[in-house]
């Protein structure tokens, strides 16, 4: 299941995790160094915290993130 960062809303994440998705994915899109240039509205720390919290809620869940490979081709 691909999810947004919910702007840090823990209840939204808990609602998703209650459905026990087989795989939970949140795209960070890029590395920390490029975050401000690529994802101006996003917060890298918030994204990592979301993934960590999802794993804390359900340690058996497969939790992953996605990155853009190559930009401006």
N, C-alpha and C positions, 0 to 999 in steps of 0.2 A: 504494500500500500504506500503510495507516494503522498507525503504530507508537507504542508508549509511549516514555517516555524511558529505559527499561531501567535506571533508577536510576544512569545514568552508565556502565554496563557496555559498554566499547568492543568487546569480542569479540562481544556480541550484535548490535550495529550492523553490524559487519563481516560477520557471518553473513547478515544481511538483505541487505546491499549486494552480497554475492557472488551473489545470485540476480538481480541487475540489474533491479530493479523499474522499470517505465516511469515511474511517479511515486511519490515517497516523501513521505508526509505525516505530520507530528506536530502535533497540536493544542496550541497554547499557551493556547487558550481566551480569554485576556484580555491586557490590557496590563500592563506592569511595575507601575504604580501600584496596580492592583487585585489583583495576584497573591496576596498574603497573605490577602486577604479571600475570594477566590473559590476558589483552589486551595491549600489549606493544606498538602497533602503534596507539592506540586510545587515545583520550583526553576526560576525563569525563566532564569537563567544556564545551567543544565544543559540546558534545552530548546534555547536558542540554540546552545550548543556542540554538541549532537547534530546539529542541522541543518547547521551549518558543517562538522562532521566528515564527515557523509554526502556533502556536496558535494566535500570534499577527497578522499575515497575514490574517488568517481566524478564528475569534473567535468562529464561529459555528462548526468548524471541530472537529471531535473526534481525539485527538492526544494522543498517548500512547507510552510506551516503554516496552521492554521485558527483563527479567532477566533469567539467568541460575539458576535452582533450583537443588542444589547438584552438586558437582564436585568430580571426582575420585571414583565413586562408583565401 
